[in-house]
Amino acid sequence: MTKNKKSPTEMELDENQSIQIIPEEKRSINKKPFTNEQIALITRTVAKGATPDELKLFLIVANKTGLDPFSKQIHFVKRKAKQKDGSYQEVGAIQTGIDGYRAIAERSGGYAGSDEAIYDSEEAKHPNKATVTVYKIIQGVRCPFTASVRWAEYCPPSPMDFMWNKMPYLMLGKTAEALALRKSFPNDLSGIYVDTEMERTGAVVEATEVTPVTPVTPVTPKTEPVIINIETVLPTALDNLFADARKFGAKEGQEAIFIQETLSKDIEWNEMKDINIALIRTELMATCVQNGGAK
């Protein structure tokens, strides 16, 4: 009796299992640009503390990977990372969870599952080593990619080790799976780390090179100079706002006009409060990052 012919998008693995190869046209992610309101929300929440360049990079990576920052599939974290010379420097890192890694791998069309984590021992209080193998379809062949991690290299110190002490095997296993997935899909996962990789303080983080935002041409004032009664506004908040404006091309002394032109609205500066300035600062950053500069 003749066996049924397999479809062109299905490859037989063995008698009881088959691998579905997803056609290229079905793998695309529905990428939509973030609105100014969404960028402002991201700036205040999942990418809090990001510089304009770091925020721009985060938005590009989120859009590229298709991970949703609003459901916390992807987020931005700043840490004091130990450098090779022993000094500490604050750097930003784009992070996700293991489910985010799996989602990216699944969308690639080549993800073919993974094995359960293998530990050096399952009798001890915690494992010292975990190994995970991830499979990827390459030219019709299911190829293994194996990675191992060690407890001493990833378990964070107290009090950050609460989850590691509560579920030691799960945490080390997730870390091993993340490394195996990144080995399998380097083009999709490079530059993104899972939370368990970044929890150990003192780890040397490879900071991603970021191309600086090209300064925009300063806006020529169209109105009389703005006079601000500094007694009604907290100086620190105003200094921070004007410093951001200068980063995007405003000339010193013309920051207020630049901001009004960029946001296309009149601002009653003498009636501003600290919280209002914080909102304007967020809106300014979101507008400039979204548009590549002022309007």
N, C-alpha and C positions, 0 to 999 in steps of 0.2 A: 504494500500500500504506500502510495506516495505521500510524503509529509507536506503539510501546507507550506507554501512559500513565505518566507519572512518579508516584511515590508522593508523598503530601502532604508528606513530610519531605525531599524532594530537589528542588533547583532547578537547572535546566540552565544552565551557564555558556557552553559552546560545543559544537561537534560532538564533541570528544574529551575533554571534561573536565566534571565535575559537582561540585557542592558539597553535602555532606550537612549538613542542619540538624538538630542533635540536639534531640529533644523535651525540654521543660523538666523533666519528671519524671525524666529520665535523667542530668541534670547535677548532681544533688545529691552532696555529698561526705559520706562516712560519718564524721560527727564524733563522737568519743567523748572524754569528759573524761579528762585525764591522772590517773593514780593518784599517790598520795603518793610512792611509790618512783620513778616515772618523773620526777616533778618534782624530786626530790632529785638524780637522775642528771643531768638537764638543768642544774640549778644548778651542779653540779660540772664540767660539760664544755662544752656548746655555749652556755651562757649564763653562763659564769664571770664573776664581778665585777658582775653585775646587781644593782641595788637591788630591794627588794620590788616597787615600782611598775613598774620596767623588766621584771622577771621576769613579772609579771602581764600586762603588755602583750604581751610576747613569746609567752606561752602562748595569748593570745586570737588574735593574728595567725596563729600556727601552726595553730590549730584552724580559723580562718576560711578560710585558704588551702588547707588540706589537705596542706601540705608536712610531711614527716617530719623532725623534728630529729635523730632517732637515725641516720638515714642521711645527715645533714648537708645535706639539701635546704634547710634554713633554719638560721641561727645568729645569735647576738648578739655584737657586737663593740663594745668601747669604744676611742675614739680621742681624742687631743687635737686638737680642731678650732679653727682660727683663726676668730675672730669678726670682725665688720665693723669693730670699733674697734681691731683689731690684737692683742688679747689672745688667750690660748688657754684653752679650757675643755674638760674631759673630758666627752664626751657618748656616749651609747649609740646604736647603729644596728642595725636588724634587716636582715640581709643574706641573699642567696641567690645561686645561680649562674644562668647563662643557661638551663640546663635547667629550673630551678625556675620561671623566668618563663614558659617555653614551656608547662610543665605547667599553670600557672594559666590561661594564655590558652586552652589546649585545653579545659579543663574548663568554660570559660565558654559554650562552644557556638557562639561567634561567630568563632573564630579561623580564618582562611582562608589560612594560609601566609605566606611572606615571600620577597622576592627576595634574591639573593646581594648581598653588600656591594659597593659601588662605591667605588673609591679614586681620589684625585686623580692618583696615579701608582703603577705597580707595578714600576717600575725602580729606585726609590731604596731606600736601606737600610731606611727605614720610611716609611709614608704620612704625610702631613700632615693628611689629611681622609678620613673614611669616611662613607658614606651608605647607609642601609638603609631599605627600604620594607616595612611589615607590612600585611597585609590583614585586614579585619574585615567580617563580614556585618551590615549595618544595614538593616532592613526589606527584606530580600531582595536588597540590592545589595552587591557586593564593593567596599568602599571602601578606598583606600590611605591609610596614615599614614606619613609620611617623617620621618626624623630624621638629623641630621649631627653628628658629633663631630670634634674636632681634637686632634691629637697633643699639642700644647703644653699643652692644658687637662687631659689625663687621664694622661699617662705619668708615673709617680712617679719621684722622684729615686733615685739609687744609694744603697744596694744593693737597694732594693725593686723595681728595674726589670728584674730578671733575666728574667722571663717575657716582658716587653715587648720586650726585646732579642732573645730567642730566637725568639719568634713575633709580631712586631710587627703584621702585618696581621690575624692572628686576634684579638689582644687588642683592637685598635681597632674591628674589625668587630663583636665581641661587645658592646662598649659602645654602639655605634650602634644595634644591634638592641634592646638593653635600653631605650634611650630611645624608640625607635619603638613597642615593646610597651607602655610605660607611657603613651604618648600614645593608643594604641588602647584600652587597658583601664585607665583611671585609677581606677575604683572598686575594681578588684581588686588593683592594684599600687602604689597610692600609699602612701608610707611604708616601702616595701621597696626596698632597693638591691642591685644585683649587685656582686660583689667588685671588678670592674674599675673601677667608678665611685668606690670609696672608697679605693683604694690610694694616691692622690696625697696626701701630707701637706700640710697647710696649706689644704685645701679647706674652704669654709664649709659646714657641715652644718645643714640645717634640722631642729632637734630637734622631735619630735612632742610636742604637749601631752598630758600624762598627768594624769588626775584622781587626786588622792591617795587612798589607801586610807582609808576612814573608820575611826577608831580604835574598837576594840571596848570594851565596858564592862569595866572591870577585874574580875578574878575575886576574890571574897571569900575570904580564906584559910579553909580548913577544918581546918588542922592548926596545930601550934605552929610558930613561926618556925624557918626552916632555918639552922643554924649551919655555916658553911663554914670549914675550916682553909685559909686562903689560901696557906700555905706548900707545900701539896701540889698546888696548881693554878697554872698560869702566869697571872699577873694579866691580861696583855693578852688572852689567849683568853677569859677569863671576862668581862672588860669588854665585849668585842665581843658575846658571847652575851647579856649582860644589856642592852646597848644595843638589840639586836634585839628583845628582849622588851618593852622600853619603847615601841618603835615600834608594837607591836601592842596596847598598852593597859595594860601592867603598871605598877603604881605603884613608885616608887623604894623599894628596901628589900624589895619583895615579888616580885622577879623570879624567884627560884628556885621559889617556890610557883606562880607563874603558869605557868612552863614545865612543871612536873609536872602541873598541872591540864590544860594544853593537850594534852600528849602522853599523858595518862592512864597515867602510870607513875611509880613511885618511882625516884629517882635517888640513888645513893650518891656524894654530892658529894665527900666527903673521899678517895675512891678514884679520882677522875677524873684523866685525863691530858689533855694538850693535844689529842691526836688524837681522844679521846672527845668533848671539848667541840666540836670542829669538826663531828663527825657530828651531835651534838645540835642545833647551830646550823642545819645544813642541814635536818634533820628539822623543826625549829620553823618555819623559813621556808616549807617546802613545805606543812606542815599549815595554817598561817595563810593563805597565798595561796589554797590549794585551797578552804578553807572560809570565806574572808572574815573570818577572825578565829579566836580560840581556841574550843575546843569548849565 
